[in-house]
Amino acid sequence: MTTFKELGINQNLIKGLSELKIITPSRIQSEVIPILLAHDTDLVGQAQTGTGKTAAYGLPLLEKVDPSKKVIQALILCPTRELGQQVAKQLFKFTKYTEKIFTEAVYGGAQIDRQIAALQRPTHILVATPGRLIDLVKKKAVDLSHVKTVVLDEADEMLSMGFKKELDQILEFLSGAKNKWLFSATMPHEIRQIVNQHMSPDAHRIEVNKKEVVNKNIDHLFVITQEADKLQVLLEFIKSQKDNRGVIFCKTKAATKTLAKQLIAKNVSADAIHGDLLQKERDKVMRAFKNESLQLLIATDLAARGIDIADLSFVVHYQLPDKDEYYTHRSGRTARAGKNGVSLAIITTPEVKQLRYLEKALHLSFKQVR
């Protein structure tokens, strides 16, 4: 079994990884790290959510940064505030025993003046959502002229959130960067457009288990019921899960709000996140979920972008998603870091056809549980 030392990672970073109980490299890490360490290059990596992509690009990135130069040398673009904060936090933890490498995260929904002030401090790596980065560039509040490496993390999510124009602008502006690394769970047409337009034709392409777009440690289950009985089926499932925590997905904001009210009325420890919430309301719900005072999070596909909560035992599809990649992102919230998880779809008879389509498109096998 390969070790991080054999991949070329230095001992001080390995010490930080060991404290985080990251001992054995995942497949994406084993394949990507040696390429990114060896030379300046463009790379396109496809791997499902929860396979360790942050360390796959983060460790080589930290190796390439020169701590003595107090300028932004690397830019990581993320779809959401949550993912941006999480990436910055992880990089900070990786560097516990190395020379100080400073990472700053900037994102929409927070005061821009505070972020501008924070960027006055020495910053080596900038983690940003595309919209907020454009705002900062327009205000001449950020200097990207020394950036050698650009990372697009969860590129498909950034596109599905409507950031294509911003990504094109940023990549155009940073066309001279020596390294462009793109990571995505799925490869829709728009991602291929970005690769063709902004990356070298010689870019390395790494696909980890392309046929297993969805994590193989997940049990995919389904229950067929009447629309009117869905809530009862859900309550029975939650009861069977005891104290286990999970996320329940709905397609619309209205359905999310309604389900949250119904569950709270049944004394279930749940709350919802959706597009109508103010950022501070969303933060409050996410804090309660992260510190485990909430057992269940009810979310729309868009609101759940970038969420990464450790130890989620299950996800429930209260309504099936419109797109097959949404199923990938939803179910990828569980069974992270080598653990097992459950993905339960509660469907009506007419929806069986859609389930069979997902099975075929994503190379999955769904098991009926009642």
SERO-4910 file (N, C-alpha, C, O; in steps of 0.05 Angstrom, whole numbers):
BEGIN
 pado doro    nc1    nc2    nc3   cac1   cac2   cac3    cc1    cc2    cc3    oc1    oc2    oc3
  Met    A     17    -24      0      0      0      0     18     25      0     36     27     16
  Thr    A     12     44    -18     28     68    -20     25     86      5      4     87     18
  Thr    A     47    100     11     46    120     33     50    148     22     58    151     -1
  Phe    A     43    168     38     47    196     29     77    202     25     84    217      7
  Lys    A     94    189     40    123    192     37    132    183      9    148    196     -4
  Glu    A    121    160      1    128    149    -25    118    166    -48    129    167    -70
  Leu    A     96    181    -42     85    199    -63    102    225    -65     99    240    -85
  Gly    A    119    229    -45    137    253    -47    130    276    -28    141    298    -31
  Ile    A    111    271    -10    103    291      9    123    293     32    133    273     42
  Asn    A    130    318     40    151    321     60    141    313     88    117    313     94
  Gln    A    161    307    105    155    296    132    138    314    149    121    304    165
  Asn    A    142    341    147    127    359    164     97    359    157     80    361    175
  Leu    A     91    357    131     63    355    123     51    328    131     28    327    140
  Ile    A     67    307    129     58    280    137     51    280    166     32    267    175
  Lys    A     66    294    182     61    296    211     34    309    216     18    299    233
  Gly    A     28    330    201      2    343    204    -21    325    195    -42    324    208
  Leu    A    -17    309    173    -37    290    163    -42    269    184    -65    261    188
  Ser    A    -21    259    196    -24    237    216    -42    246    239    -58    230    249
  Glu    A    -39    271    248    -56    281    270    -85    282    262   -103    280    278
  Leu    A    -90    285    235   -117    286    225   -127    257    218   -149    254    207
  Lys    A   -110    238    225   -116    209    220   -118    204    190   -133    186    181
  Ile    A   -103    219    174   -101    214    145    -75    199    141    -54    212    140
  Ile    A    -76    173    139    -51    157    139    -46    145    111    -23    147    101
  Thr    A    -66    134     99    -63    121     73    -76    138     51    -99    145     54
  Pro    A    -60    144     30    -72    160      9    -95    146     -5    -95    122     -9
  Ser    A   -116    162    -12   -138    151    -28   -129    148    -56   -107    157    -63
  Arg    A   -146    136    -73   -137    131   -100   -132    157   -116   -112    159   -131
  Ile    A   -149    176   -113   -145    202   -127   -119    215   -118   -104    226   -134
  Gln    A   -113    213    -92    -88    225    -81    -64    210    -93    -45    223   -101
  Ser    A    -65    183    -93    -43    168   -103    -37    174   -133    -14    174   -141
  Glu    A    -58    179   -148    -54    183   -177    -46    212   -184    -31    217   -202
  Val    A    -57    231   -168    -54    259   -175    -28    272   -163    -14    286   -176
  Ile    A    -22    265   -138      0    279   -123     26    277   -138     40    297   -141
  Pro    A     35    253   -146     62    251   -159     63    268   -185     84    280   -191
  Ile    A     41    270   -200     41    286   -225     44    316   -218     60    330   -231
  Leu    A     28    325   -198     28    353   -191     55    362   -178     63    385   -180
  Leu    A     68    344   -164     93    350   -151    116    351   -172    135    366   -169
  Ala    A    114    333   -192    137    329   -210    143    354   -227    167    360   -231
  His    A    123    368   -237    128    391   -254    104    409   -256     82    403   -246
  Asp    A    108    432   -269     86    450   -274     69    438   -296     79    431   -317
  Thr    A     43    436   -292     26    423   -311     -4    430   -307    -11    440   -286
  Asp    A    -20    425   -327    -49    427   -324    -60    399   -319    -49    379   -329
  Leu    A    -81    397   -303    -92    371   -296   -122    373   -293   -133    391   -281
  Val    A   -136    352   -304   -165    350   -300   -170    324   -285   -163    302   -294
  Gly    A   -181    326   -261   -186    303   -244   -216    298   -240   -230    316   -231
  Gln    A   -225    274   -246   -253    268   -241   -255    246   -220   -244    224   -223
  Ala    A   -268    253   -198   -272    233   -176   -296    242   -161   -302    266   -159
  Gln    A   -311    222   -150   -335    229   -135   -329    245   -110   -307    245    -99
  Thr    A   -350    258   -100   -348    274    -75   -339    255    -52   -347    232    -51
  Gly    A   -322    266    -34   -315    251    -10   -292    232    -14   -288    215      3
  Thr    A   -276    236    -36   -253    217    -40   -226    230    -33   -206    217    -38
  Gly    A   -227    254    -22   -201    266    -13   -189    284    -34   -164    285    -36
  Lys    A   -206    298    -49   -195    315    -70   -180    339    -58   -160    348    -70
  Thr    A   -188    349    -35   -175    373    -23   -145    366    -18   -128    383    -24
  Ala    A   -140    343     -6   -112    336     -1    -97    329    -28    -73    334    -30
  Ala    A   -112    319    -47   -100    312    -73    -87    336    -87    -65    334    -98
  Tyr    A   -101    359    -86    -89    383    -97    -76    401    -75    -57    415    -81
  Gly    A    -86    399    -51    -76    417    -29    -47    411    -21    -32    430    -17
  Leu    A    -40    385    -20    -13    379    -11      8    387    -32     28    400    -24
  Pro    A      4    381    -58     24    392    -78     24    422    -78     45    434    -82
  Leu    A      1    435    -74      0    464    -74     17    475    -51     32    494    -55
  Leu    A     15    463    -28     31    473     -4     60    468     -9     77    484      0
  Glu    A     67    447    -23     95    441    -30    106    463    -49    130    469    -48
  Lys    A     89    473    -67     98    492    -87    100    521    -77    114    538    -88
  Val    A     86    527    -55     85    554    -44    112    561    -31    123    544    -16
  Asp    A    122    585    -36    147    594    -23    138    613      0    130    635     -5
  Pro    A    140    603     26    131    619     48    146    645     52    135    664     64
  Ser    A    170    648     41    186    672     44    175    695     26    181    719     31
  Lys    A    159    688      6    148    709    -12    120    716     -2    102    699     -3
  Lys    A    116    740      7     91    748     20     71    758     -1     60    780      1
  Val    A     66    741    -22     47    748    -43     28    724    -48     35    701    -40
  Ile    A      5    729    -60    -13    707    -67     -1    691    -90      2    701   -112
  Gln    A      5    666    -84     18    649   -104     -1    628   -116      4    616   -137
  Ala    A    -24    624   -102    -43    604   -111    -72    613   -106    -77    626    -86
  Leu    A    -90    606   -124   -118    613   -122   -134    587   -124   -131    571   -143
  Ile    A   -152    583   -104   -170    560   -105   -199    571   -108   -208    586    -91
  Leu    A   -213    564   -129   -240    573   -133   -260    551   -124   -257    528   -131
  Cys    A   -279    559   -108   -299    540    -97   -327    550   -102   -331    574   -105
  Pro    A   -347    532   -103   -374    541   -109   -388    556    -86   -404    574    -91
  Thr    A   -381    549    -61   -396    561    -38   -378    570    -16   -355    562    -13
  Arg    A   -390    587      1   -377    596     25   -368    573     42   -345    572     52
  Glu    A   -386    553     46   -380    531     64   -355    515     55   -337    509     70
  Leu    A   -355    510     28   -332    494     18   -306    511     20   -285    500     26
  Gly    A   -308    537     14   -285    554     16   -273    554     44   -249    552     48
  Gln    A   -291    557     64   -282    558     92   -269    531     99   -248    530    113
  Gln    A   -282    510     90   -272    483     96   -245    477     84   -227    466     97
  Val    A   -241    486     59   -215    482     45   -193    498     60   -172    487     65
  Ala    A   -199    523     67   -179    540     81   -172    527    108   -149    527    116
  Lys    A   -192    517    122   -187    504    148   -170    479    145   -152    475    161
  Gln    A   -175    463    124   -160    439    120   -130    445    114   -112    432    124
  Leu    A   -126    465     96    -98    472     90    -84    482    114    -60    476    118
  Phe    A    -98    497    132    -86    507    157    -77    483    174    -56    483    186
  Lys    A    -95    462    176    -88    439    192    -65    423    181    -48    412    196
  Phe    A    -64    421    154    -42    406    141    -15    418    148      5    404    151
  Thr    A    -15    445    152     11    460    155     19    465    184     35    482    190
  Lys    A      7    449    202     13    453    231     43    452    237     53    467    254
  Tyr    A     58    435    223     86    431    229    105    442    208    129    437    208
  Thr    A     94    457    189    111    468    167    116    498    173    106    509    193
  Glu    A    132    510    156    135    539    157    108    551    153     91    540    139
  Lys    A    102    574    165     76    586    163     68    593    135     81    608    121
  Ile    A     46    580    126     35    587     99      7    598    105    -10    584    117
  Phe    A      2    623     96    -23    636    103    -44    633     81    -39    639     58
  Thr    A    -68    624     89    -90    621     71   -113    639     79   -120    641    103
  Glu    A   -125    653     60   -148    670     66   -172    661     49   -168    655     26
  Ala    A   -196    660     61   -220    653     46   -238    677     42   -243    691     62
  Val    A   -247    682     18   -265    704     12   -289    693     -3   -287    676    -20
  Tyr    A   -313    704      4   -338    693     -7   -360    714     -5   -358    732     12
  Gly    A   -381    710    -21   -404    728    -19   -420    723      6   -416    703     20
  Gly    A   -438    742     13   -454    739     36   -440    748     62   -452    747     84
  Ala    A   -416    758     59   -401    769     83   -392    797     75   -391    805     52
  Gln    A   -385    813     96   -377    841     91   -351    842     75   -330    831     83
  Ile    A   -352    855     52   -329    857     34   -306    873     47   -283    867     42
  Asp    A   -314    894     63   -293    911     75   -275    895     94   -251    900     95
  Arg    A   -288    877    109   -272    860    127   -252    842    111   -229    838    119
  Gln    A   -262    832     89   -245    814     72   -223    830     60   -200    820     58
  Ile    A   -228    855     51   -207    872     40   -186    877     61   -162    876     56
  Ala    A   -195    883     86   -176    888    108   -159    863    113   -135    864    117
  Ala    A   -172    839    113   -157    814    118   -136    809     97   -115    798    103
  Leu    A   -142    818     72   -123    813     50    -99    832     51    -80    829     36
  Gln    A    -99    851     70    -75    868     74    -53    852     88    -30    859     86
  Arg    A    -61    831    102    -42    814    116    -28    796     95    -39    792     73
  Pro    A     -4    786    102      9    767     82     -9    744     76    -19    731     94
  Thr    A    -13    738     51    -30    716     42    -15    701     20     -7    713      0
  His    A    -13    674     23      1    658      3    -19    644    -15    -15    641    -39
  Ile    A    -42    635     -3    -62    621    -18    -89    635    -14    -97    640      9
  Leu    A   -103    641    -35   -129    653    -33   -150    633    -42   -149    621    -64
  Val    A   -170    628    -24   -193    610    -31   -217    629    -35   -223    646    -18
  Ala    A   -230    627    -58   -251    646    -64   -274    634    -80   -271    615    -95
  Thr    A   -298    646    -75   -320    640    -93   -318    659   -117   -308    682   -113
  Pro    A   -326    650   -141   -320    667   -165   -331    695   -164   -318    714   -172
  Gly    A   -356    698   -155   -369    724   -155   -355    744   -137   -350    767   -145
  Arg    A   -348    735   -113   -334    753    -94   -306    760   -104   -297    782   -100
  Leu    A   -292    741   -117   -266    747   -127   -267    769   -149   -251    787   -149
  Ile    A   -287    767   -167   -290    788   -187   -295    815   -174   -283    835   -183
  Asp    A   -312    816   -153   -317    841   -138   -290    853   -128   -286    877   -130
  Leu    A   -274    836   -116   -248    845   -104   -229    854   -125   -214    874   -121
  Val    A   -229    841   -148   -211    849   -170   -220    877   -180   -203    894   -185
  Lys    A   -246    880   -183   -257    906   -193   -249    929   -174   -244    951   -183
  Lys    A   -249    923   -148   -242    943   -128   -212    946   -125   -202    962   -108
  Lys    A   -196    931   -141   -167    931   -139   -158    924   -111   -138    935   -101
  Ala    A   -173    906    -98   -167    900    -69   -151    874    -67   -144    866    -45
  Val    A   -145    861    -90   -130    836    -89   -110    836   -112   -117    844   -134
  Asp    A    -86    827   -106    -65    826   -127    -60    797   -135    -50    781   -119
  Leu    A    -68    790   -159    -65    763   -169    -42    760   -189    -40    740   -202
  Ser    A    -25    781   -190     -4    780   -211     18    760   -206     33    753   -224
  His    A     19    749   -181     40    729   -175     29    700   -174     43    682   -167
  Val    A      3    697   -182    -10    671   -180      2    652   -201      1    657   -225
  Lys    A     13    629   -191     25    609   -210      6    585   -213      8    571   -233
  Thr    A    -12    581   -193    -29    557   -193    -58    565   -189    -64    580   -170
  Val    A    -76    556   -206   -105    561   -203   -118    533   -201   -113    516   -217
  Val    A   -134    530   -180   -149    505   -176   -179    511   -178   -189    529   -165
  Leu    A   -193    495   -194   -222    496   -195   -232    472   -180   -230    449   -190
  Asp    A   -243    476   -156   -253    454   -139   -283    451   -143   -298    471   -141
  Glu    A   -293    427   -147   -321    422   -152   -331    440   -175   -351    454   -172
  Ala    A   -317    438   -198   -323    455   -221   -351    452   -231   -364    471   -239
  Asp    A   -362    427   -230   -389    423   -240   -409    438   -223   -430    448   -233
  Glu    A   -404    439   -196   -422    454   -179   -421    484   -185   -442    497   -184
  Met    A   -397    494   -190   -395    523   -197   -411    529   -222   -424    550   -223
  Leu    A   -410    511   -242   -425    516   -266   -455    514   -261   -470    530   -272
  Ser    A   -463    495   -246   -492    491   -241   -503    515   -225   -527    519   -224
  Met    A   -486    530   -212   -495    553   -197   -493    578   -214   -499    600   -204
  Gly    A   -486    575   -239   -486    598   -257   -461    615   -258   -462    639   -265
  Phe    A   -438    603   -252   -413    619   -251   -396    616   -276   -372    623   -276
  Lys    A   -408    607   -298   -392    603   -323   -378    629   -331   -354    628   -337
  Lys    A   -392    651   -332   -381    676   -342   -358    685   -324   -337    694   -334
  Glu    A   -362    683   -298   -341    691   -279   -316    673   -282   -293    683   -281
  Leu    A   -320    647   -285   -297    629   -288   -282    635   -313   -257    636   -313
  Asp    A   -296    641   -335   -282    648   -360   -266    674   -356   -243    676   -365
  Gln    A   -278    693   -342   -264    719   -337   -238    714   -321   -217    724   -328
  Ile    A   -241    699   -299   -218    694   -281   -196    679   -296   -172    686   -294
  Leu    A   -204    658   -310   -183    641   -324   -170    657   -347   -147    652   -353
  Glu    A   -185    675   -359   -174    692   -380   -153    710   -368   -131    713   -378
  Phe    A   -160    722   -345   -142    741   -331   -117    726   -322    -95    738   -321
  Leu    A   -120    701   -314    -97    686   -304    -86    665   -324    -76    644   -317
  Ser    A    -88    673   -350    -81    654   -371    -51    647   -369    -42    626   -380
  Gly    A    -35    664   -356     -6    659   -354      2    640   -332     25    633   -329
  Ala    A    -18    631   -315    -11    614   -293      1    588   -303     -7    577   -323
  Lys    A     22    578   -288     37    554   -297     21    529   -293     24    509   -307
  Asn    A      3    529   -272    -12    505   -266    -42    512   -265    -50    530   -251
  Lys    A    -58    496   -279    -87    499   -277    -97    471   -271    -95    452   -287
  Trp    A   -109    468   -248   -119    441   -239   -149    443   -235   -159    459   -220
  Leu    A   -164    425   -249   -193    425   -247   -202    399   -236   -194    377   -245
  Phe    A   -220    400   -215   -230    376   -203   -261    377   -204   -273    397   -198
  Ser    A   -273    354   -211   -302    354   -214   -312    325   -211   -299    306   -218
  Ala    A   -336    322   -200   -348    296   -197   -359    286   -223   -359    262   -229
  Thr    A   -370    305   -239   -382    298   -265   -369    316   -286   -357    336   -280
  Met    A   -372    308   -311   -359    323   -333   -379    331   -354   -378    322   -377
  Pro    A   -398    349   -347   -417    358   -368   -404    374   -390   -380    381   -388
  His    A   -419    380   -411   -409    393   -434   -394    420   -427   -373    426   -438
  Glu    A   -406    436   -409   -395    462   -402   -367    459   -390   -350    476   -393
  Ile    A   -362    437   -374   -336    433   -362   -316    428   -385   -293    438   -384
  Arg    A   -324    411   -404   -306    405   -426   -299    430   -442   -277    433   -452
  Gln    A   -319    448   -444   -314    474   -457   -292    490   -443   -274    501   -456
  Ile    A   -294    491   -416   -274    505   -400   -246    493   -404   -226    507   -407
  Val    A   -245    466   -403   -220    452   -406   -208    459   -434   -184    465   -435
  Asn    A   -224    457   -455   -214    462   -482   -205    491   -486   -186    497   -500
  Gln    A   -219    510   -473   -214    538   -477   -190    548   -460   -175    565   -470
  His    A   -188    538   -436   -168    551   -417   -145    533   -409   -126    542   -396
  Met    A   -146    508   -416   -124    490   -407   -109    478   -431   -118    478   -453
  Ser    A    -84    470   -425    -67    460   -445    -78    434   -458    -91    418   -444
  Pro    A    -75    430   -484    -84    405   -497    -70    381   -485    -79    358   -487
  Asp    A    -46    386   -473    -31    364   -461    -38    359   -431    -24    344   -417
  Ala    A    -59    372   -422    -67    369   -393    -70    339   -386    -81    324   -401
  His    A    -59    332   -363    -63    305   -353    -93    301   -346   -106    319   -337
  Arg    A   -103    277   -352   -131    271   -345   -132    246   -328   -123    225   -336
  Ile    A   -142    250   -304   -144    228   -285   -173    222   -279   -188    240   -270
  Glu    A   -182    198   -284   -210    191   -278   -209    168   -258   -198    146   -264
  Val    A   -220    172   -235   -220    151   -215   -247    138   -215   -268    151   -209
  Asn    A   -248    112   -222   -273     97   -222   -295    112   -237   -316    118   -226
  Lys    A   -289    117   -263   -309    133   -278   -337    119   -277   -357    133   -276
  Lys    A   -337     93   -278   -363     79   -278   -375     80   -251   -400     77   -248
  Glu    A   -359     84   -230   -370     86   -203   -371    116   -196   -357    125   -178
  Val    A   -387    131   -211   -389    160   -205   -398    164   -177   -391    184   -164
  Val    A   -413    146   -166   -422    148   -139   -406    128   -121   -401    106   -129
  Asn    A   -399    138    -98   -382    123    -79   -393     95    -74   -417     91    -69
  Lys    A   -375     75    -76   -384     47    -74   -390     38    -45   -400     16    -41
  Asn    A   -384     55    -25   -390     48      3   -419     56     11   -426     55     34
  Ile    A   -435     63     -9   -463     72     -3   -482     50    -11   -480     39    -33
  Asp    A   -501     43      7   -523     25      0   -546     42    -11   -556     60      2
  His    A   -554     36    -36   -575     51    -49   -601     36    -46   -605     15    -57
  Leu    A   -619     48    -30   -645     34    -23   -668     50    -33   -666     75    -37
  Phe    A   -691     37    -37   -715     53    -43   -740     40    -31   -741     15    -26
  Val    A   -760     57    -26   -786     48    -16   -807     59    -34   -806     83    -42
  Ile    A   -826     42    -42   -849     52    -59   -873     56    -41   -881     38    -26
  Thr    A   -884     80    -42   -907     87    -25   -925    107    -39   -919    116    -61
  Gln    A   -948    113    -27   -966    134    -37   -954    162    -29   -941    164     -9
  Glu    A   -959    182    -45   -950    209    -39   -958    217    -10   -942    228      5
  Ala    A   -983    211     -3   -994    218     23   -980    204     46   -981    213     69
  Asp    A   -967    181     40   -954    165     62   -924    170     64   -911    158     81
  Lys    A   -913    188     47   -884    192     48   -874    201     75   -853    191     85
  Leu    A   -889    219     88   -880    229    114   -878    207    134   -859    205    149
  Gln    A   -898    189    135   -898    167    154   -874    148    149   -861    139    167
  Val    A   -869    143    123   -846    125    116   -820    138    126   -802    125    137
  Leu    A   -818    164    122   -794    179    130   -790    177    161   -768    172    170
  Leu    A   -812    182    175   -811    181    205   -802    153    215   -787    151    234
  Glu    A   -812    132    201   -804    105    209   -774    101    204   -760     89    220
  Phe    A   -765    111    181   -736    108    175   -719    123    195   -699    113    205
  Ile    A   -727    148    202   -712    164    221   -710    150    248   -689    149    261
  Lys    A   -733    138    256   -734    123    281   -714    100    281   -701     94    301
  Ser    A   -713     86    258   -695     63    256   -666     71    257   -648     55    263
  Gln    A   -661     97    250   -633    107    250   -623    116    278   -600    123    281
  Lys    A   -642    116    297   -636    124    325   -623    152    325   -635    171    317
  Asp    A   -597    154    334   -585    181    336   -568    188    312   -555    208    311
  Asn    A   -568    171    292   -552    176    268   -562    202    254   -585    209    255
  Arg    A   -543    216    241   -550    241    229   -550    239    199   -535    223    187
  Gly    A   -566    256    186   -567    255    157   -580    280    145   -589    298    159
  Val    A   -580    280    118   -592    302    103   -615    291     86   -613    270     74
  Ile    A   -638    306     86   -661    299     71   -664    319     48   -665    343     53
  Phe    A   -666    309     24   -667    327      0   -695    330    -11   -710    310    -15
  Cys    A   -702    355    -17   -727    361    -32   -719    377    -57   -697    388    -58
  Lys    A   -737    378    -77   -731    392   -101   -736    422    -99   -723    438   -113
  Thr    A   -755    430    -83   -763    458    -82   -760    470    -54   -761    456    -34
  Lys    A   -758    497    -54   -757    511    -28   -783    506    -12   -782    502     12
  Ala    A   -805    507    -27   -831    504    -13   -833    476      0   -842    474     23
  Ala    A   -824    455    -14   -825    428     -3   -807    426     22   -813    412     41
  Thr    A   -784    439     20   -765    438     42   -776    451     67   -775    440     89
  Lys    A   -789    475     64   -801    489     87   -823    472     99   -825    469    123
  Thr    A   -841    461     82   -863    445     91   -854    421    107   -864    415    129
  Leu    A   -834    406     96   -825    382    109   -812    389    136   -815    374    156
  Ala    A   -797    411    137   -784    419    162   -806    424    184   -803    415    206
  Lys    A   -827    438    176   -849    444    195   -862    417    205   -867    414    228
  Gln    A   -867    399    186   -880    373    193   -862    357    212   -872    346    231
  Leu    A   -836    357    207   -818    341    225   -815    354    252   -815    340    273
  Ile    A   -813    380    253   -811    394    279   -836    390    295   -835    386    319
  Ala    A   -859    390    281   -885    384    295   -886    356    307   -900    351    327
  Lys    A   -870    338    296   -869    310    307   -845    307    326   -837    285    332
  Asn    A   -835    330    336   -812    331    355   -787    318    344   -771    307    359
  Val    A   -783    320    318   -758    311    306   -739    335    306   -746    357    299
  Ser    A   -713    330    313   -693    351    314   -683    357    285   -664    345    276
  Ala    A   -697    375    272   -692    381    244   -694    411    238   -708    425    252
  Asp    A   -681    419    216   -685    447    206   -677    447    177   -665    428    166
  Ala    A   -685    469    163   -682    469    134   -662    491    125   -660    512    138
  Ile    A   -649    486    102   -634    507     89   -644    509     60   -646    488     47
  His    A   -649    533     51   -659    537     24   -652    566     16   -642    581     32
  Gly    A   -658    572     -9   -649    598    -21   -662    622     -9   -652    645    -13
  Asp    A   -684    620      6   -698    643     18   -685    652     44   -693    673     55
  Leu    A   -667    636     55   -655    643     81   -634    665     77   -619    665     57
  Leu    A   -633    683     96   -610    702     97   -585    687    104   -587    665    116
  Gln    A   -562    698     97   -537    683    103   -534    678    133   -525    656    141
  Lys    A   -542    697    150   -538    692    179   -557    670    189   -550    656    208
  Glu    A   -581    668    177   -600    647    184   -589    620    176   -590    600    190
  Arg    A   -578    619    152   -566    594    141   -542    586    159   -540    562    166
  Asp    A   -525    606    166   -502    600    184   -511    588    210   -499    570    221
  Lys    A   -533    599    221   -543    590    247   -552    561    245   -546    545    263
  Val    A   -566    554    224   -575    526    220   -551    507    216   -550    486    228
  Met    A   -532    516    200   -508    500    194   -492    495    220   -481    474    224
  Arg    A   -490    516    236   -475    514    262   -488    493    280   -475    476    291
  Ala    A   -515    494    281   -530    475    298   -526    447    288   -525    428    304
  Phe    A   -525    444    261   -522    417    250   -494    406    255   -489    383    261
  Lys    A   -474    424    251   -446    416    254   -440    409    283   -425    390    289
  Asn    A   -451    424    302   -445    417    330   -464    396    342   -465    391    366
  Glu    A   -480    384    324   -497    361    330   -520    367    348   -532    348    360
  Ser    A   -528    393    351   -553    398    366   -577    393    347   -600    392    357
  Leu    A   -572    390    321   -593    382    302   -586    355    291   -563    349    285
  Gln    A   -606    338    288   -600    311    277   -603    310    247   -589    296    233
  Leu    A   -623    326    237   -629    325    208   -628    353    196   -636    373    207
  Leu    A   -618    353    171   -618    377    155   -635    372    131   -631    352    117
  Ile    A   -654    390    125   -671    386    101   -662    408     82   -660    431     89
  Ala    A   -656    400     57   -643    419     39   -652    415     10   -661    394      2
  Thr    A   -650    437     -5   -653    436    -34   -626    429    -45   -605    432    -31
  Asp    A   -625    421    -71   -599    414    -83   -580    438    -83   -556    435    -77
  Leu    A   -590    461    -89   -573    485    -91   -563    493    -64   -540    500    -60
  Ala    A   -581    493    -44   -573    501    -17   -552    483     -4   -536    491     13
  Ala    A   -551    458    -13   -532    438     -1   -505    439    -15   -487    424     -7
  Arg    A   -501    456    -35   -475    457    -48   -452    462    -29   -453    480    -12
  Gly    A   -431    446    -31   -407    451    -15   -408    442     14   -389    445     28
  Ile    A   -431    432     23   -433    423     50   -416    398     54   -417    379     38
  Asp    A   -400    398     75   -384    374     82   -385    370    112   -371    384    126
  Ile    A   -402    352    121   -404    347    150   -394    319    155   -402    300    141
  Ala    A   -377    316    174   -366    290    180   -387    272    192   -406    281    205
  Asp    A   -384    246    187   -401    226    200   -431    227    194   -447    224    212
  Leu    A   -438    233    169   -467    231    162   -472    202    155   -459    191    137
  Ser    A   -492    191    168   -498    162    163   -516    158    139   -515    136    127
  Phe    A   -532    178    132   -551    173    111   -559    198     96   -556    221    107
  Val    A   -569    195     72   -584    216     58   -611    204     50   -613    181     44
  Val    A   -631    221     49   -658    212     40   -666    230     17   -664    255     18
  His    A   -675    217     -5   -686    232    -28   -717    232    -24   -731    214    -33
  Tyr    A   -727    253    -11   -756    255     -6   -770    260    -32   -793    252    -37
  Gln    A   -755    275    -50   -764    278    -77   -739    272    -95   -717    281    -88
  Leu    A   -743    257   -116   -720    250   -133   -710    275   -147   -725    293   -153
  Pro    A   -684    277   -152   -673    301   -165   -680    302   -195   -687    282   -207
  Asp    A   -677    326   -206   -683    330   -235   -660    320   -253   -665    311   -275
  Lys    A   -636    321   -242   -612    313   -258   -597    291   -245   -596    289   -220
  Asp    A   -585    273   -261   -572    250   -249   -547    259   -233   -540    246   -213
  Glu    A   -534    282   -242   -510    290   -226   -519    300   -198   -503    300   -180
  Tyr    A   -544    310   -196   -553    318   -170   -555    293   -151   -549    295   -127
  Tyr    A   -562    270   -162   -562    246   -146   -534    240   -136   -530    232   -113
  Thr    A   -514    244   -153   -486    239   -146   -478    257   -123   -467    248   -103
  His    A   -485    283   -125   -477    302   -104   -492    297    -78   -481    298    -57
  Arg    A   -518    290    -81   -534    285    -57   -522    261    -42   -515    262    -18
  Ser    A   -520    238    -56   -512    214    -42   -483    216    -32   -475    202    -13
  Gly    A   -467    233    -46   -439    236    -38   -435    250    -11   -413    254     -1
  Arg    A   -458    259      1   -455    272     28   -451    251     50   -442    258     72
  Thr    A   -457    226     44   -452    205     64   -429    187     55   -419    190     33
  Ala    A   -421    169     72   -399    149     66   -373    164     58   -360    156     38
  Arg    A   -366    184     73   -342    199     67   -318    187     82   -322    173    102
  Ala    A   -294    192     73   -269    183     85   -270    153     92   -262    144    113
  Gly    A   -279    137     72   -278    108     75   -300     95     91   -301     71     94
  Lys    A   -318    112    102   -340    100    119   -363     90    100   -363     96     76
  Asn    A   -382     76    112   -405     67     97   -429     85    102   -430    100    122
  Gly    A   -448     85     84   -471    102     87   -495     91     72   -493     72     57
  Val    A   -519    104     76   -544     95     64   -555    118     48   -556    141     58
  Ser    A   -565    112     24   -579    132      8   -607    120      2   -610    101    -13
  Leu    A   -628    132     14   -655    121     12   -672    140     -5   -675    164      1
  Ala    A   -685    128    -26   -704    143    -42   -732    135    -34   -739    111    -35
  Ile    A   -749    154    -27   -777    148    -21   -793    157    -45   -796    181    -50
  Ile    A   -804    137    -60   -816    144    -86   -844    133    -88   -853    115    -73
  Thr    A   -858    144   -108   -885    133   -115   -882    115   -139   -861    115   -153
  Thr    A   -902    100   -145   -901     80   -168   -892     94   -194   -876     83   -208
  Pro    A   -904    117   -202   -895    129   -227   -865    137   -228   -854    139   -249
  Glu    A   -853    139   -204   -824    148   -204   -805    124   -207   -781    128   -209
  Val    A   -815    100   -207   -798     76   -210   -782     78   -236   -758     71   -237
  Lys    A   -795     89   -257   -782     92   -283   -757    110   -281   -736    104   -292
  Gln    A   -760    132   -266   -738    150   -262   -715    137   -247   -691    141   -252
  Leu    A   -722    121   -227   -703    107   -211   -686     87   -228   -662     85   -225
  Arg    A   -700     73   -246   -687     54   -264   -668     69   -283   -647     59   -290
  Tyr    A   -676     93   -291   -658    109   -308   -633    116   -293   -611    114   -303
  Leu    A   -636    125   -267   -612    132   -251   -594    108   -247   -569    110   -249
  Glu    A   -606     85   -243   -591     60   -240   -573     55   -264   -549     49   -261
  Lys    A   -584     59   -288   -570     54   -312   -549     76   -317   -526     70   -324
  Ala    A   -557    101   -314   -539    123   -320   -515    124   -301   -493    132   -309
  Leu    A   -519    117   -276   -498    119   -256   -485     92   -248   -469     91   -230
  His    A   -493     71   -263   -482     44   -257   -486     36   -228   -468     27   -215
  Leu    A   -511     39   -219   -517     33   -191   -536      9   -190   -548      0   -210
  Ser    A   -539     -1   -166   -560    -22   -162   -576    -14   -137   -566    -13   -115
  Phe    A   -602     -8   -142   -620      0   -120   -634    -25   -109   -642    -43   -124
  Lys    A   -636    -26    -83   -650    -48    -70   -675    -39    -56   -675    -20    -41
  Gln    A   -697    -52    -63   -723    -45    -50   -725    -56    -22   -720    -79    -17
  Val    A   -732    -38     -3   -732    -47     25   -760    -52     36   -762    -61     59
  Arg    A   -781    -46     21   -808    -54     30   -828    -50      8   -851    -56     12
***
